[in-house]
């Protein structure tokens, strides 16, 4: 199944909220929908990095990437380091395991070429995201050291960021 991937439009907001609600069965997508709303309301919303997947005109998936900050620089604690944060990634349950999430991931990551940020960070399933090039944040010296904290490097050398804290 090949979905049509495109940037979200304002009219997609209700469908995205419903996809997110249904995709996150453990909490009804409440926190994930709050995150999406906070990103849209912030001055950092990047509409070209909020993508929907459509199948036969129906929104069946969504992914969002937005600027975030790494903190904890001991030399410059007042100056956070800007990165990109991916998530949430949502697919309607009846469309999961059909390549929709993978298509969204490939599409959004392809749009990151030439961005000034050094990396994309996320909190996610340690068995799903490595297939797209994500690695444990601890490999780059980022905190905390947990399998769910992951990094997709957009530069070869991320050593200047070692010791910094991932955004929550």
Rosetta constraint file for C-alpha pairs under 8 A:
AtomPair CA 1 CA 98 HARMONIC 6.49 0.50
AtomPair CA 1 CA 99 HARMONIC 7.02 0.50
AtomPair CA 1 CA 100 HARMONIC 7.78 0.50
AtomPair CA 2 CA 55 HARMONIC 7.77 0.50
AtomPair CA 2 CA 99 HARMONIC 7.67 0.50
AtomPair CA 2 CA 100 HARMONIC 7.49 0.50
AtomPair CA 2 CA 103 HARMONIC 7.97 0.50
AtomPair CA 3 CA 53 HARMONIC 5.66 0.50
AtomPair CA 3 CA 54 HARMONIC 5.40 0.50
AtomPair CA 3 CA 55 HARMONIC 5.22 0.50
AtomPair CA 3 CA 100 HARMONIC 6.54 0.50
AtomPair CA 3 CA 103 HARMONIC 7.51 0.50
AtomPair CA 4 CA 53 HARMONIC 5.53 0.50
AtomPair CA 4 CA 54 HARMONIC 5.04 0.50
AtomPair CA 4 CA 55 HARMONIC 6.48 0.50
AtomPair CA 5 CA 51 HARMONIC 6.57 0.50
AtomPair CA 5 CA 52 HARMONIC 5.70 0.50
AtomPair CA 5 CA 53 HARMONIC 4.58 0.50
AtomPair CA 5 CA 54 HARMONIC 6.43 0.50
AtomPair CA 5 CA 103 HARMONIC 7.73 0.50
AtomPair CA 5 CA 104 HARMONIC 6.87 0.50
AtomPair CA 5 CA 107 HARMONIC 7.44 0.50
AtomPair CA 6 CA 51 HARMONIC 5.45 0.50
AtomPair CA 6 CA 52 HARMONIC 5.62 0.50
AtomPair CA 6 CA 53 HARMONIC 6.74 0.50
AtomPair CA 7 CA 47 HARMONIC 6.55 0.50
AtomPair CA 7 CA 48 HARMONIC 5.42 0.50
AtomPair CA 7 CA 49 HARMONIC 6.89 0.50
AtomPair CA 7 CA 50 HARMONIC 5.66 0.50
AtomPair CA 7 CA 51 HARMONIC 4.31 0.50
AtomPair CA 7 CA 52 HARMONIC 6.11 0.50
AtomPair CA 8 CA 12 HARMONIC 6.14 0.50
AtomPair CA 8 CA 13 HARMONIC 7.94 0.50
AtomPair CA 8 CA 47 HARMONIC 6.86 0.50
AtomPair CA 8 CA 48 HARMONIC 7.73 0.50
AtomPair CA 8 CA 50 HARMONIC 5.77 0.50
AtomPair CA 8 CA 51 HARMONIC 5.23 0.50
AtomPair CA 8 CA 52 HARMONIC 5.62 0.50
AtomPair CA 9 CA 13 HARMONIC 7.48 0.50
AtomPair CA 12 CA 16 HARMONIC 6.05 0.50
AtomPair CA 12 CA 59 HARMONIC 7.80 0.50
AtomPair CA 13 CA 17 HARMONIC 6.12 0.50
AtomPair CA 14 CA 18 HARMONIC 6.27 0.50
AtomPair CA 15 CA 19 HARMONIC 6.14 0.50
AtomPair CA 15 CA 59 HARMONIC 6.32 0.50
AtomPair CA 16 CA 20 HARMONIC 6.05 0.50
AtomPair CA 16 CA 52 HARMONIC 7.80 0.50
AtomPair CA 16 CA 59 HARMONIC 7.17 0.50
AtomPair CA 16 CA 61 HARMONIC 7.38 0.50
AtomPair CA 16 CA 62 HARMONIC 6.46 0.50
AtomPair CA 17 CA 21 HARMONIC 6.02 0.50
AtomPair CA 17 CA 33 HARMONIC 6.12 0.50
AtomPair CA 18 CA 22 HARMONIC 6.15 0.50
AtomPair CA 19 CA 23 HARMONIC 5.95 0.50
AtomPair CA 19 CA 59 HARMONIC 7.69 0.50
AtomPair CA 19 CA 60 HARMONIC 6.43 0.50
AtomPair CA 19 CA 61 HARMONIC 6.41 0.50
AtomPair CA 19 CA 62 HARMONIC 7.55 0.50
AtomPair CA 19 CA 90 HARMONIC 6.42 0.50
AtomPair CA 19 CA 91 HARMONIC 6.22 0.50
AtomPair CA 19 CA 92 HARMONIC 5.31 0.50
AtomPair CA 20 CA 24 HARMONIC 6.29 0.50
AtomPair CA 20 CA 28 HARMONIC 7.87 0.50
AtomPair CA 20 CA 29 HARMONIC 5.46 0.50
AtomPair CA 20 CA 32 HARMONIC 6.97 0.50
AtomPair CA 20 CA 33 HARMONIC 6.58 0.50
AtomPair CA 20 CA 62 HARMONIC 7.74 0.50
AtomPair CA 20 CA 90 HARMONIC 5.34 0.50
AtomPair CA 20 CA 91 HARMONIC 7.19 0.50
AtomPair CA 20 CA 92 HARMONIC 7.57 0.50
AtomPair CA 21 CA 25 HARMONIC 7.34 0.50
AtomPair CA 21 CA 28 HARMONIC 4.82 0.50
AtomPair CA 21 CA 29 HARMONIC 4.16 0.50
AtomPair CA 21 CA 30 HARMONIC 6.72 0.50
AtomPair CA 21 CA 33 HARMONIC 7.33 0.50
AtomPair CA 22 CA 28 HARMONIC 6.39 0.50
AtomPair CA 22 CA 29 HARMONIC 6.96 0.50
AtomPair CA 22 CA 92 HARMONIC 6.20 0.50
AtomPair CA 22 CA 93 HARMONIC 6.84 0.50
AtomPair CA 23 CA 28 HARMONIC 7.70 0.50
AtomPair CA 23 CA 29 HARMONIC 7.01 0.50
AtomPair CA 23 CA 90 HARMONIC 5.60 0.50
AtomPair CA 23 CA 91 HARMONIC 5.70 0.50
AtomPair CA 23 CA 92 HARMONIC 5.36 0.50
AtomPair CA 23 CA 93 HARMONIC 5.77 0.50
AtomPair CA 24 CA 28 HARMONIC 5.35 0.50
AtomPair CA 24 CA 29 HARMONIC 4.79 0.50
AtomPair CA 24 CA 90 HARMONIC 7.63 0.50
AtomPair CA 25 CA 29 HARMONIC 6.99 0.50
AtomPair CA 27 CA 31 HARMONIC 7.72 0.50
AtomPair CA 29 CA 33 HARMONIC 5.87 0.50
AtomPair CA 30 CA 34 HARMONIC 6.21 0.50
AtomPair CA 31 CA 35 HARMONIC 6.15 0.50
AtomPair CA 32 CA 36 HARMONIC 6.36 0.50
AtomPair CA 32 CA 88 HARMONIC 6.20 0.50
AtomPair CA 33 CA 37 HARMONIC 6.19 0.50
AtomPair CA 34 CA 38 HARMONIC 6.08 0.50
AtomPair CA 35 CA 39 HARMONIC 6.18 0.50
AtomPair CA 35 CA 88 HARMONIC 7.97 0.50
AtomPair CA 36 CA 40 HARMONIC 6.23 0.50
AtomPair CA 36 CA 64 HARMONIC 7.64 0.50
AtomPair CA 36 CA 88 HARMONIC 7.70 0.50
AtomPair CA 37 CA 41 HARMONIC 6.12 0.50
AtomPair CA 38 CA 42 HARMONIC 6.06 0.50
AtomPair CA 39 CA 43 HARMONIC 7.99 0.50
AtomPair CA 39 CA 44 HARMONIC 6.82 0.50
AtomPair CA 39 CA 45 HARMONIC 5.50 0.50
AtomPair CA 39 CA 66 HARMONIC 6.96 0.50
AtomPair CA 40 CA 44 HARMONIC 7.76 0.50
AtomPair CA 40 CA 45 HARMONIC 5.19 0.50
AtomPair CA 41 CA 45 HARMONIC 7.25 0.50
AtomPair CA 44 CA 66 HARMONIC 6.59 0.50
AtomPair CA 44 CA 67 HARMONIC 6.12 0.50
AtomPair CA 45 CA 66 HARMONIC 6.06 0.50
AtomPair CA 45 CA 67 HARMONIC 7.71 0.50
AtomPair CA 46 CA 50 HARMONIC 6.90 0.50
AtomPair CA 46 CA 65 HARMONIC 7.52 0.50
AtomPair CA 46 CA 66 HARMONIC 6.24 0.50
AtomPair CA 49 CA 63 HARMONIC 7.91 0.50
AtomPair CA 49 CA 64 HARMONIC 5.80 0.50
AtomPair CA 49 CA 65 HARMONIC 5.38 0.50
AtomPair CA 49 CA 66 HARMONIC 7.18 0.50
AtomPair CA 49 CA 108 HARMONIC 6.24 0.50
AtomPair CA 49 CA 111 HARMONIC 7.36 0.50
AtomPair CA 50 CA 62 HARMONIC 7.28 0.50
AtomPair CA 50 CA 63 HARMONIC 5.78 0.50
AtomPair CA 50 CA 64 HARMONIC 4.20 0.50
AtomPair CA 50 CA 65 HARMONIC 6.28 0.50
AtomPair CA 50 CA 108 HARMONIC 7.95 0.50
AtomPair CA 51 CA 62 HARMONIC 5.61 0.50
AtomPair CA 51 CA 63 HARMONIC 5.43 0.50
AtomPair CA 51 CA 64 HARMONIC 6.35 0.50
AtomPair CA 51 CA 104 HARMONIC 7.09 0.50
AtomPair CA 51 CA 108 HARMONIC 7.17 0.50
AtomPair CA 52 CA 59 HARMONIC 6.41 0.50
AtomPair CA 52 CA 60 HARMONIC 7.47 0.50
AtomPair CA 52 CA 61 HARMONIC 5.52 0.50
AtomPair CA 52 CA 62 HARMONIC 4.39 0.50
AtomPair CA 52 CA 63 HARMONIC 6.66 0.50
AtomPair CA 52 CA 104 HARMONIC 7.46 0.50
AtomPair CA 53 CA 59 HARMONIC 5.73 0.50
AtomPair CA 53 CA 60 HARMONIC 5.70 0.50
AtomPair CA 53 CA 61 HARMONIC 4.81 0.50
AtomPair CA 53 CA 62 HARMONIC 6.15 0.50
AtomPair CA 53 CA 100 HARMONIC 6.97 0.50
AtomPair CA 53 CA 104 HARMONIC 6.77 0.50
AtomPair CA 54 CA 58 HARMONIC 5.08 0.50
AtomPair CA 54 CA 59 HARMONIC 4.46 0.50
AtomPair CA 54 CA 60 HARMONIC 5.62 0.50
AtomPair CA 54 CA 61 HARMONIC 7.07 0.50
AtomPair CA 55 CA 59 HARMONIC 6.69 0.50
AtomPair CA 55 CA 60 HARMONIC 6.67 0.50
AtomPair CA 60 CA 91 HARMONIC 5.73 0.50
AtomPair CA 60 CA 92 HARMONIC 5.39 0.50
AtomPair CA 60 CA 95 HARMONIC 6.91 0.50
AtomPair CA 61 CA 89 HARMONIC 7.59 0.50
AtomPair CA 61 CA 90 HARMONIC 5.35 0.50
AtomPair CA 61 CA 91 HARMONIC 4.12 0.50
AtomPair CA 61 CA 92 HARMONIC 6.25 0.50
AtomPair CA 61 CA 100 HARMONIC 6.84 0.50
AtomPair CA 61 CA 101 HARMONIC 7.05 0.50
AtomPair CA 61 CA 104 HARMONIC 7.71 0.50
AtomPair CA 62 CA 88 HARMONIC 7.90 0.50
AtomPair CA 62 CA 89 HARMONIC 5.81 0.50
AtomPair CA 62 CA 90 HARMONIC 5.22 0.50
AtomPair CA 62 CA 91 HARMONIC 6.55 0.50
AtomPair CA 62 CA 104 HARMONIC 7.18 0.50
AtomPair CA 63 CA 86 HARMONIC 7.59 0.50
AtomPair CA 63 CA 87 HARMONIC 6.16 0.50
AtomPair CA 63 CA 88 HARMONIC 5.93 0.50
AtomPair CA 63 CA 89 HARMONIC 4.40 0.50
AtomPair CA 63 CA 90 HARMONIC 6.40 0.50
AtomPair CA 63 CA 104 HARMONIC 6.51 0.50
AtomPair CA 63 CA 105 HARMONIC 7.48 0.50
AtomPair CA 63 CA 108 HARMONIC 7.69 0.50
AtomPair CA 64 CA 86 HARMONIC 5.98 0.50
AtomPair CA 64 CA 87 HARMONIC 5.41 0.50
AtomPair CA 64 CA 88 HARMONIC 6.29 0.50
AtomPair CA 64 CA 89 HARMONIC 6.91 0.50
AtomPair CA 65 CA 84 HARMONIC 6.41 0.50
AtomPair CA 65 CA 85 HARMONIC 5.50 0.50
AtomPair CA 65 CA 86 HARMONIC 4.37 0.50
AtomPair CA 65 CA 87 HARMONIC 6.18 0.50
AtomPair CA 65 CA 108 HARMONIC 7.76 0.50
AtomPair CA 66 CA 84 HARMONIC 5.44 0.50
AtomPair CA 66 CA 85 HARMONIC 5.40 0.50
AtomPair CA 66 CA 86 HARMONIC 6.68 0.50
AtomPair CA 67 CA 82 HARMONIC 6.58 0.50
AtomPair CA 67 CA 83 HARMONIC 5.70 0.50
AtomPair CA 67 CA 84 HARMONIC 4.36 0.50
AtomPair CA 67 CA 85 HARMONIC 5.94 0.50
AtomPair CA 68 CA 82 HARMONIC 5.72 0.50
AtomPair CA 68 CA 83 HARMONIC 5.35 0.50
AtomPair CA 68 CA 84 HARMONIC 5.46 0.50
AtomPair CA 68 CA 85 HARMONIC 5.76 0.50
AtomPair CA 68 CA 167 HARMONIC 6.75 0.50
AtomPair CA 69 CA 80 HARMONIC 5.65 0.50
AtomPair CA 69 CA 81 HARMONIC 5.22 0.50
AtomPair CA 69 CA 82 HARMONIC 4.49 0.50
AtomPair CA 69 CA 83 HARMONIC 5.69 0.50
AtomPair CA 69 CA 84 HARMONIC 7.82 0.50
AtomPair CA 69 CA 166 HARMONIC 7.63 0.50
AtomPair CA 69 CA 167 HARMONIC 6.16 0.50
AtomPair CA 70 CA 80 HARMONIC 5.65 0.50
AtomPair CA 70 CA 81 HARMONIC 5.01 0.50
AtomPair CA 70 CA 82 HARMONIC 6.36 0.50
AtomPair CA 70 CA 83 HARMONIC 6.92 0.50
AtomPair CA 70 CA 164 HARMONIC 5.96 0.50
AtomPair CA 70 CA 165 HARMONIC 5.40 0.50
AtomPair CA 70 CA 166 HARMONIC 5.36 0.50
AtomPair CA 70 CA 167 HARMONIC 5.86 0.50
AtomPair CA 71 CA 77 HARMONIC 7.22 0.50
AtomPair CA 71 CA 79 HARMONIC 7.78 0.50
AtomPair CA 71 CA 80 HARMONIC 5.01 0.50
AtomPair CA 71 CA 81 HARMONIC 6.57 0.50
AtomPair CA 71 CA 164 HARMONIC 5.53 0.50
AtomPair CA 71 CA 165 HARMONIC 5.15 0.50
AtomPair CA 71 CA 166 HARMONIC 7.13 0.50
AtomPair CA 71 CA 167 HARMONIC 7.53 0.50
AtomPair CA 72 CA 77 HARMONIC 5.83 0.50
AtomPair CA 72 CA 80 HARMONIC 7.45 0.50
AtomPair CA 72 CA 163 HARMONIC 7.35 0.50
AtomPair CA 72 CA 164 HARMONIC 5.05 0.50
AtomPair CA 72 CA 165 HARMONIC 5.88 0.50
AtomPair CA 73 CA 77 HARMONIC 4.94 0.50
AtomPair CA 73 CA 79 HARMONIC 7.47 0.50
AtomPair CA 73 CA 80 HARMONIC 7.21 0.50
AtomPair CA 73 CA 163 HARMONIC 7.43 0.50
AtomPair CA 73 CA 164 HARMONIC 6.02 0.50
AtomPair CA 76 CA 80 HARMONIC 7.90 0.50
AtomPair CA 82 CA 117 HARMONIC 6.40 0.50
AtomPair CA 83 CA 117 HARMONIC 5.04 0.50
AtomPair CA 83 CA 118 HARMONIC 6.24 0.50
AtomPair CA 83 CA 119 HARMONIC 5.69 0.50
AtomPair CA 83 CA 120 HARMONIC 6.14 0.50
AtomPair CA 83 CA 121 HARMONIC 7.32 0.50
AtomPair CA 84 CA 117 HARMONIC 6.61 0.50
AtomPair CA 84 CA 119 HARMONIC 6.28 0.50
AtomPair CA 84 CA 120 HARMONIC 4.55 0.50
AtomPair CA 84 CA 121 HARMONIC 6.16 0.50
AtomPair CA 85 CA 120 HARMONIC 5.50 0.50
AtomPair CA 85 CA 121 HARMONIC 4.89 0.50
AtomPair CA 85 CA 122 HARMONIC 5.68 0.50
AtomPair CA 86 CA 120 HARMONIC 6.55 0.50
AtomPair CA 86 CA 121 HARMONIC 6.19 0.50
AtomPair CA 86 CA 122 HARMONIC 5.25 0.50
AtomPair CA 87 CA 122 HARMONIC 6.62 0.50
AtomPair CA 87 CA 123 HARMONIC 7.81 0.50
AtomPair CA 89 CA 101 HARMONIC 7.17 0.50
AtomPair CA 90 CA 101 HARMONIC 7.32 0.50
AtomPair CA 91 CA 95 HARMONIC 6.45 0.50
AtomPair CA 91 CA 96 HARMONIC 5.97 0.50
AtomPair CA 91 CA 100 HARMONIC 7.00 0.50
AtomPair CA 91 CA 101 HARMONIC 6.41 0.50
AtomPair CA 92 CA 96 HARMONIC 6.34 0.50
AtomPair CA 95 CA 100 HARMONIC 7.05 0.50
AtomPair CA 96 CA 100 HARMONIC 6.83 0.50
AtomPair CA 96 CA 101 HARMONIC 7.39 0.50
AtomPair CA 97 CA 101 HARMONIC 7.97 0.50
AtomPair CA 99 CA 103 HARMONIC 6.03 0.50
AtomPair CA 100 CA 104 HARMONIC 6.27 0.50
AtomPair CA 101 CA 105 HARMONIC 6.13 0.50
AtomPair CA 102 CA 106 HARMONIC 6.09 0.50
AtomPair CA 103 CA 107 HARMONIC 6.05 0.50
AtomPair CA 104 CA 108 HARMONIC 6.10 0.50
AtomPair CA 105 CA 109 HARMONIC 6.02 0.50
AtomPair CA 105 CA 132 HARMONIC 7.44 0.50
AtomPair CA 106 CA 110 HARMONIC 6.05 0.50
AtomPair CA 106 CA 132 HARMONIC 7.37 0.50
AtomPair CA 107 CA 111 HARMONIC 6.59 0.50
AtomPair CA 108 CA 112 HARMONIC 6.97 0.50
AtomPair CA 109 CA 113 HARMONIC 7.82 0.50
AtomPair CA 112 CA 154 HARMONIC 7.97 0.50
AtomPair CA 113 CA 154 HARMONIC 7.72 0.50
AtomPair CA 117 CA 154 HARMONIC 7.31 0.50
AtomPair CA 118 CA 153 HARMONIC 6.45 0.50
AtomPair CA 118 CA 154 HARMONIC 5.07 0.50
AtomPair CA 118 CA 155 HARMONIC 5.47 0.50
AtomPair CA 118 CA 158 HARMONIC 7.20 0.50
AtomPair CA 119 CA 151 HARMONIC 6.56 0.50
AtomPair CA 119 CA 152 HARMONIC 5.61 0.50
AtomPair CA 119 CA 153 HARMONIC 4.47 0.50
AtomPair CA 119 CA 154 HARMONIC 4.82 0.50
AtomPair CA 119 CA 155 HARMONIC 6.95 0.50
AtomPair CA 120 CA 151 HARMONIC 5.65 0.50
AtomPair CA 120 CA 152 HARMONIC 4.98 0.50
AtomPair CA 120 CA 153 HARMONIC 6.44 0.50
AtomPair CA 120 CA 154 HARMONIC 7.27 0.50
AtomPair CA 121 CA 137 HARMONIC 7.89 0.50
AtomPair CA 121 CA 149 HARMONIC 7.36 0.50
AtomPair CA 121 CA 150 HARMONIC 5.65 0.50
AtomPair CA 121 CA 151 HARMONIC 4.54 0.50
AtomPair CA 121 CA 152 HARMONIC 6.35 0.50
AtomPair CA 121 CA 166 HARMONIC 7.43 0.50
AtomPair CA 122 CA 148 HARMONIC 7.77 0.50
AtomPair CA 122 CA 149 HARMONIC 6.02 0.50
AtomPair CA 122 CA 150 HARMONIC 5.37 0.50
AtomPair CA 122 CA 151 HARMONIC 6.58 0.50
AtomPair CA 123 CA 148 HARMONIC 5.04 0.50
AtomPair CA 123 CA 149 HARMONIC 4.82 0.50
AtomPair CA 123 CA 150 HARMONIC 6.27 0.50
AtomPair CA 124 CA 128 HARMONIC 7.88 0.50
AtomPair CA 124 CA 129 HARMONIC 7.19 0.50
AtomPair CA 124 CA 148 HARMONIC 4.91 0.50
AtomPair CA 124 CA 149 HARMONIC 6.78 0.50
AtomPair CA 124 CA 150 HARMONIC 7.34 0.50
AtomPair CA 125 CA 129 HARMONIC 6.54 0.50
AtomPair CA 125 CA 147 HARMONIC 7.86 0.50
AtomPair CA 125 CA 148 HARMONIC 5.81 0.50
AtomPair CA 126 CA 130 HARMONIC 6.87 0.50
AtomPair CA 126 CA 147 HARMONIC 5.75 0.50
AtomPair CA 126 CA 148 HARMONIC 5.63 0.50
AtomPair CA 126 CA 150 HARMONIC 7.91 0.50
AtomPair CA 129 CA 133 HARMONIC 7.09 0.50
AtomPair CA 129 CA 134 HARMONIC 5.65 0.50
AtomPair CA 129 CA 135 HARMONIC 7.99 0.50
AtomPair CA 130 CA 134 HARMONIC 4.48 0.50
AtomPair CA 130 CA 135 HARMONIC 5.88 0.50
AtomPair CA 133 CA 152 HARMONIC 6.00 0.50
AtomPair CA 134 CA 150 HARMONIC 5.88 0.50
AtomPair CA 134 CA 151 HARMONIC 5.16 0.50
AtomPair CA 134 CA 152 HARMONIC 4.48 0.50
AtomPair CA 134 CA 153 HARMONIC 7.67 0.50
AtomPair CA 135 CA 139 HARMONIC 7.15 0.50
AtomPair CA 135 CA 150 HARMONIC 5.28 0.50
AtomPair CA 135 CA 151 HARMONIC 5.31 0.50
AtomPair CA 135 CA 152 HARMONIC 6.48 0.50
AtomPair CA 136 CA 140 HARMONIC 7.68 0.50
AtomPair CA 136 CA 145 HARMONIC 7.98 0.50
AtomPair CA 136 CA 146 HARMONIC 7.62 0.50
AtomPair CA 136 CA 147 HARMONIC 6.10 0.50
AtomPair CA 136 CA 148 HARMONIC 7.50 0.50
AtomPair CA 136 CA 149 HARMONIC 6.01 0.50
AtomPair CA 136 CA 150 HARMONIC 4.43 0.50
AtomPair CA 136 CA 151 HARMONIC 6.16 0.50
AtomPair CA 137 CA 141 HARMONIC 6.59 0.50
AtomPair CA 137 CA 142 HARMONIC 5.20 0.50
AtomPair CA 137 CA 143 HARMONIC 6.94 0.50
AtomPair CA 137 CA 144 HARMONIC 7.75 0.50
AtomPair CA 137 CA 145 HARMONIC 6.97 0.50
AtomPair CA 137 CA 146 HARMONIC 7.89 0.50
AtomPair CA 137 CA 149 HARMONIC 5.47 0.50
AtomPair CA 137 CA 150 HARMONIC 4.57 0.50
AtomPair CA 137 CA 151 HARMONIC 5.23 0.50
AtomPair CA 138 CA 142 HARMONIC 5.07 0.50
AtomPair CA 138 CA 143 HARMONIC 6.33 0.50
AtomPair CA 138 CA 144 HARMONIC 7.14 0.50
AtomPair CA 138 CA 145 HARMONIC 5.18 0.50
AtomPair CA 138 CA 146 HARMONIC 7.48 0.50
AtomPair CA 138 CA 149 HARMONIC 7.88 0.50
AtomPair CA 140 CA 158 HARMONIC 6.56 0.50
AtomPair CA 140 CA 159 HARMONIC 6.68 0.50
AtomPair CA 140 CA 161 HARMONIC 7.60 0.50
AtomPair CA 140 CA 162 HARMONIC 5.97 0.50
AtomPair CA 141 CA 159 HARMONIC 7.61 0.50
AtomPair CA 141 CA 161 HARMONIC 7.33 0.50
AtomPair CA 141 CA 162 HARMONIC 4.19 0.50
AtomPair CA 141 CA 163 HARMONIC 5.41 0.50
AtomPair CA 141 CA 164 HARMONIC 7.49 0.50
AtomPair CA 142 CA 161 HARMONIC 7.03 0.50
AtomPair CA 142 CA 162 HARMONIC 5.32 0.50
AtomPair CA 142 CA 163 HARMONIC 5.22 0.50
AtomPair CA 142 CA 164 HARMONIC 5.24 0.50
AtomPair CA 142 CA 165 HARMONIC 5.87 0.50
AtomPair CA 142 CA 166 HARMONIC 6.65 0.50
AtomPair CA 143 CA 163 HARMONIC 6.39 0.50
AtomPair CA 143 CA 164 HARMONIC 6.06 0.50
AtomPair CA 143 CA 165 HARMONIC 4.72 0.50
AtomPair CA 143 CA 166 HARMONIC 5.99 0.50
AtomPair CA 144 CA 149 HARMONIC 7.15 0.50
AtomPair CA 144 CA 165 HARMONIC 6.59 0.50
AtomPair CA 144 CA 166 HARMONIC 6.96 0.50
AtomPair CA 145 CA 149 HARMONIC 7.20 0.50
AtomPair CA 149 CA 166 HARMONIC 7.57 0.50
AtomPair CA 153 CA 158 HARMONIC 7.47 0.50
AtomPair CA 158 CA 162 HARMONIC 7.26 0.50
